[in-house]
Amino acid sequence: VLMAHTAGTGAALRYVTIVAQTDSMGGMKAAIENVTDAAHLDRTPRMRFVDVVDAEASNRASLLIQLQGQSSRQFALYGVIAAKADQTFVSGTTQ
């Protein structure tokens, strides 16, 4: 999981989140790619990695990610298998 942001304010401030997994050849393949800027957070929320959880008690990890908008946030669970991400849960919006 890689999270980064640029310097600046407004549309010049960009947030990047990449979740990658190694493939069978040992290379990295992106499962989630998210880029947004501070001016468009309500349309495309910033993704912030929180933790790894076993939400289904299946011995398979899911990623808990915060989806942060301009004035709201949600939490989502993503399962990543074979460098493919599936959103399995998303919470309601909080202000």
N, CA and C atoms as a LAMMPS dump frame, in Angstrom:
ITEM: TIMESTEP
0
ITEM: NUMBER OF ATOMS
285
ITEM: BOX BOUNDS ff ff ff
-5.0000000000000000e+02 5.0000000000000000e+02
-5.0000000000000000e+02 5.0000000000000000e+02
-5.0000000000000000e+02 5.0000000000000000e+02
ITEM: ATOMS id mol type element x y z
1 1 1 N 0.856 -1.168 0
2 1 2 C 0 0 0
3 1 3 C 0.9 1.229 0
4 2 1 N 0.657 2.118 -0.961
5 2 2 C 1.4 3.361 -1.048
6 2 3 C 0.405 4.506 -0.987
7 3 1 N 0.636 5.447 -0.07
8 3 2 C -0.178 6.661 0.019
9 3 3 C 0.774 7.84 -0.032
10 4 1 N 0.418 8.84 -0.838
11 4 2 C 1.263 10.03 -0.968
12 4 3 C 0.394 11.219 -1.328
13 5 1 N 0.968 12.411 -1.168
14 5 2 C 0.294 13.619 -1.612
15 5 3 C 1.338 14.63 -2.044
16 6 1 N 0.914 15.545 -2.9
17 6 2 C 1.801 16.6 -3.363
18 6 3 C 1.707 17.785 -2.427
19 7 1 N 2.58 18.732 -2.609
20 7 2 C 2.5 19.995 -1.879
21 7 3 C 1.499 20.891 -2.593
22 8 1 N 1.002 21.881 -1.916
23 8 2 C 0.084 22.826 -2.533
24 8 3 C -1.245 22.863 -1.831
25 9 1 N -2.169 23.61 -2.395
26 9 2 C -3.522 23.72 -1.867
27 9 3 C -4.511 23.655 -3.017
28 10 1 N -5.781 23.429 -2.693
29 10 2 C -6.834 23.386 -3.711
30 10 3 C -6.57 22.312 -4.751
31 11 1 N -6.806 22.639 -6.017
32 11 2 C -6.633 21.67 -7.1
33 11 3 C -5.176 21.262 -7.286
34 12 1 N -4.232 22.045 -6.759
35 12 2 C -2.81 21.698 -6.868
36 12 3 C -2.408 20.594 -5.891
37 13 1 N -3.209 20.366 -4.844
38 13 2 C -2.936 19.321 -3.858
39 13 3 C -3.574 18.027 -4.335
40 14 1 N -2.764 17.045 -4.671
41 14 2 C -3.261 15.753 -5.167
42 14 3 C -2.918 14.649 -4.17
43 15 1 N -3.862 13.704 -4.029
44 15 2 C -3.69 12.546 -3.161
45 15 3 C -3.636 11.293 -4.029
46 16 1 N -2.685 10.408 -3.741
47 16 2 C -2.507 9.182 -4.511
48 16 3 C -2.493 7.999 -3.552
49 17 1 N -3.256 6.963 -3.884
50 17 2 C -3.226 5.701 -3.138
51 17 3 C -3.128 4.57 -4.149
52 18 1 N -2.16 3.677 -3.935
53 18 2 C -1.983 2.507 -4.798
54 18 3 C -1.862 1.281 -3.903
55 19 1 N -2.65 0.25 -4.206
56 19 2 C -2.538 -1.047 -3.543
57 19 3 C -2.054 -2.01 -4.608
58 20 1 N -0.906 -2.635 -4.381
59 20 2 C -0.327 -3.548 -5.364
60 20 3 C -0.05 -4.9 -4.72
61 21 1 N 0.016 -5.906 -5.568
62 21 2 C 0.276 -7.261 -5.104
63 21 3 C 1.259 -7.907 -6.074
64 22 1 N 2.122 -8.763 -5.573
65 22 2 C 3.064 -9.434 -6.47
66 22 3 C 2.338 -10.478 -7.308
67 23 1 N 2.75 -10.596 -8.563
68 23 2 C 2.174 -11.615 -9.434
69 23 3 C 3.05 -12.864 -9.399
70 24 1 N 2.695 -13.86 -10.182
71 24 2 C 3.417 -15.135 -10.165
72 24 3 C 4.852 -15.013 -10.671
73 25 1 N 5.148 -13.952 -11.419
74 25 2 C 6.5 -13.733 -11.936
75 25 3 C 7.343 -12.868 -10.993
76 26 1 N 6.771 -12.436 -9.866
77 26 2 C 7.497 -11.623 -8.9
78 26 3 C 7.388 -10.134 -9.134
79 27 1 N 6.662 -9.718 -10.158
80 27 2 C 6.459 -8.298 -10.427
81 27 3 C 5.276 -7.761 -9.633
82 28 1 N 5.161 -6.459 -9.586
83 28 2 C 4.056 -5.816 -8.878
84 28 3 C 2.946 -5.458 -9.859
85 29 1 N 1.705 -5.711 -9.449
86 29 2 C 0.545 -5.365 -10.265
87 29 3 C -0.433 -4.59 -9.384
88 30 1 N -0.867 -3.433 -9.858
89 30 2 C -1.774 -2.593 -9.073
90 30 3 C -3.176 -3.195 -9.045
91 31 1 N -3.742 -3.288 -7.845
92 31 2 C -5.115 -3.76 -7.665
93 31 3 C -6.063 -2.581 -7.476
94 32 1 N -5.577 -1.517 -6.835
95 32 2 C -6.362 -0.292 -6.626
96 32 3 C -5.455 0.887 -6.952
97 33 1 N -5.974 1.803 -7.752
98 33 2 C -5.285 3.054 -8.045
99 33 3 C -6.286 4.179 -7.845
100 34 1 N -5.954 5.125 -6.988
101 34 2 C -6.858 6.236 -6.705
102 34 3 C -6.064 7.529 -6.695
103 35 1 N -6.5 8.489 -7.52
104 35 2 C -5.892 9.818 -7.554
105 35 3 C -7.018 10.836 -7.486
106 36 1 N -6.897 11.792 -6.592
107 36 2 C -7.876 12.865 -6.488
108 36 3 C -7.164 14.132 -6.044
109 37 1 N -7.849 15.246 -6.155
110 37 2 C -7.272 16.493 -5.656
111 37 3 C -8.22 17.095 -4.624
112 38 1 N -7.719 18.066 -3.879
113 38 2 C -8.474 18.645 -2.773
114 38 3 C -9.75 19.335 -3.228
115 39 1 N -9.813 19.771 -4.473
116 39 2 C -11.005 20.452 -4.981
117 39 3 C -12.115 19.485 -5.384
118 40 1 N -11.813 18.182 -5.528
119 40 2 C -12.799 17.206 -5.998
120 40 3 C -13.018 16.051 -5.029
121 41 1 N -12.775 16.258 -3.748
122 41 2 C -12.903 15.173 -2.774
123 41 3 C -14.326 14.656 -2.644
124 42 1 N -15.345 15.494 -2.868
125 42 2 C -16.715 15.004 -2.763
126 42 3 C -17.098 14.112 -3.936
127 43 1 N -16.457 14.29 -5.073
128 43 2 C -16.732 13.446 -6.244
129 43 3 C -15.881 12.177 -6.216
130 44 1 N -14.601 12.32 -5.888
131 44 2 C -13.672 11.194 -5.804
132 44 3 C -12.965 11.283 -4.463
133 45 1 N -13.416 10.528 -3.455
134 45 2 C -12.829 10.664 -2.118
135 45 3 C -11.388 10.163 -2.053
136 46 1 N -10.669 10.709 -1.112
137 46 2 C -9.305 10.277 -0.826
138 46 3 C -9.36 8.925 -0.138
139 47 1 N -8.518 7.994 -0.563
140 47 2 C -8.464 6.671 0.06
141 47 3 C -7.29 6.639 1.034
142 48 1 N -7.598 6.322 2.307
143 48 2 C -6.568 6.232 3.338
144 48 3 C -6.595 4.838 3.954
145 49 1 N -5.504 4.111 3.816
146 49 2 C -5.38 2.771 4.382
147 49 3 C -5.438 2.86 5.904
148 50 1 N -6.278 2.016 6.521
149 50 2 C -6.416 1.999 7.98
150 50 3 C -5.716 0.775 8.568
151 51 1 N -6.102 -0.428 8.114
152 51 2 C -5.54 -1.647 8.693
153 51 3 C -5.93 -2.846 7.837
154 52 1 N -5.355 -3.979 8.179
155 52 2 C -5.717 -5.256 7.575
156 52 3 C -6.552 -6.009 8.596
157 53 1 N -7.699 -6.546 8.168
158 53 2 C -8.599 -7.251 9.085
159 53 3 C -9.064 -8.56 8.454
160 54 1 N -9.47 -9.491 9.301
161 54 2 C -10.09 -10.738 8.849
162 54 3 C -11.567 -10.638 9.192
163 55 1 N -12.296 -9.846 8.444
164 55 2 C -13.685 -9.517 8.761
165 55 3 C -14.631 -10.707 8.64
166 56 1 N -14.302 -11.677 7.807
167 56 2 C -15.187 -12.822 7.588
168 56 3 C -14.726 -14.071 8.326
169 57 1 N -13.691 -13.95 9.156
170 57 2 C -13.116 -15.08 9.906
171 57 3 C -12.778 -16.243 8.977
172 58 1 N -12.184 -15.906 7.827
173 58 2 C -11.86 -16.911 6.815
174 58 3 C -10.351 -17.106 6.654
175 59 1 N -9.566 -16.463 7.512
176 59 2 C -8.11 -16.484 7.415
177 59 3 C -7.61 -15.831 6.133
178 60 1 N -8.424 -14.942 5.557
179 60 2 C -8.038 -14.151 4.394
180 60 3 C -8.179 -12.683 4.772
181 61 1 N -7.133 -11.947 4.55
182 61 2 C -7.114 -10.545 4.955
183 61 3 C -7.947 -9.681 4.017
184 62 1 N -8.59 -8.69 4.585
185 62 2 C -9.266 -7.637 3.834
186 62 3 C -8.629 -6.319 4.242
187 63 1 N -8.637 -5.349 3.337
188 63 2 C -8.083 -4.035 3.629
189 63 3 C -9.191 -3.109 4.077
190 64 1 N -9.02 -2.487 5.228
191 64 2 C -9.958 -1.49 5.722
192 64 3 C -9.442 -0.134 5.261
193 65 1 N -10.25 0.567 4.473
194 65 2 C -9.838 1.837 3.878
195 65 3 C -10.868 2.906 4.195
196 66 1 N -10.367 4.074 4.607
197 66 2 C -11.234 5.221 4.853
198 66 3 C -11.372 5.998 3.55
199 67 1 N -12.618 6.295 3.174
200 67 2 C -12.909 7.116 2
201 67 3 C -13.261 8.5 2.521
202 68 1 N -12.345 9.437 2.373
203 68 2 C -12.498 10.757 2.987
204 68 3 C -12.851 11.802 1.937
205 69 1 N -14.063 12.365 2.067
206 69 2 C -14.504 13.437 1.196
207 69 3 C -14.177 14.787 1.804
208 70 1 N -14.697 15.837 1.203
209 70 2 C -14.438 17.198 1.69
210 70 3 C -14.97 17.393 3.11
211 71 1 N -16.195 16.924 3.368
212 71 2 C -16.792 17.116 4.697
213 71 3 C -17.467 15.84 5.207
214 72 1 N -17.1 14.692 4.656
215 72 2 C -17.701 13.427 5.076
216 72 3 C -16.673 12.311 4.939
217 73 1 N -17.026 11.161 5.521
218 73 2 C -16.163 9.993 5.358
219 73 3 C -16.978 8.723 5.44
220 74 1 N -16.426 7.681 4.845
221 74 2 C -16.987 6.339 4.876
222 74 3 C -15.827 5.378 5.108
223 75 1 N -16.174 4.145 5.442
224 75 2 C -15.174 3.098 5.558
225 75 3 C -15.577 1.963 4.628
226 76 1 N -14.583 1.351 3.997
227 76 2 C -14.848 0.275 3.048
228 76 3 C -13.871 -0.868 3.286
229 77 1 N -14.337 -2.081 3.007
230 77 2 C -13.484 -3.269 3.046
231 77 3 C -13.248 -3.733 1.615
232 78 1 N -11.992 -4.028 1.31
233 78 2 C -11.617 -4.532 -0.001
234 78 3 C -10.873 -5.847 0.173
235 79 1 N -11.285 -6.855 -0.577
236 79 2 C -10.53 -8.095 -0.665
237 79 3 C -9.665 -8.01 -1.906
238 80 1 N -8.399 -8.419 -1.789
239 80 2 C -7.49 -8.384 -2.934
240 80 3 C -6.996 -9.798 -3.183
241 81 1 N -7.367 -10.355 -4.331
242 81 2 C -6.938 -11.694 -4.727
243 81 3 C -6.462 -11.61 -6.168
244 82 1 N -5.275 -12.121 -6.416
245 82 2 C -4.68 -12.122 -7.756
246 82 3 C -4.645 -10.713 -8.341
247 83 1 N -4.262 -9.745 -7.519
248 83 2 C -4.138 -8.335 -7.915
249 83 3 C -5.442 -7.758 -8.454
250 84 1 N -6.558 -8.276 -7.968
251 84 2 C -7.877 -7.743 -8.313
252 84 3 C -8.588 -7.413 -7.01
253 85 1 N -9.056 -6.181 -6.885
254 85 2 C -9.716 -5.735 -5.658
255 85 3 C -11.225 -5.8 -5.817
256 86 1 N -11.885 -6.321 -4.8
257 86 2 C -13.346 -6.36 -4.752
258 86 3 C -13.794 -5.671 -3.477
259 87 1 N -14.662 -4.662 -3.626
260 87 2 C -15.209 -3.972 -2.455
261 87 3 C -16.307 -4.867 -1.886
262 88 1 N -16.116 -5.332 -0.642
263 88 2 C -17.082 -6.242 -0.031
264 88 3 C -18.032 -5.549 0.933
265 89 1 N -17.68 -4.325 1.362
266 89 2 C -18.509 -3.602 2.31
267 89 3 C -18.187 -2.128 2.205
268 90 1 N -19.201 -1.279 2.347
269 90 2 C -18.994 0.163 2.48
270 90 3 C -19.987 0.679 3.506
271 91 1 N -19.504 1.491 4.437
272 91 2 C -20.366 2.017 5.508
273 91 3 C -21.2 3.176 5.005
274 92 1 N -22.091 3.639 5.865
275 92 2 C -22.834 4.854 5.569
276 92 3 C -21.908 6.057 5.695
277 93 1 N -22.383 7.2 5.253
278 93 2 C -21.593 8.428 5.278
279 93 3 C -21.754 9.123 6.623
280 94 1 N -20.637 9.584 7.19
281 94 2 C -20.663 10.401 8.399
282 94 3 C -20.163 11.785 8.062
283 95 1 N -20.695 12.769 8.76
284 95 2 C -20.303 14.163 8.521
285 95 3 C -19.202 14.546 9.466
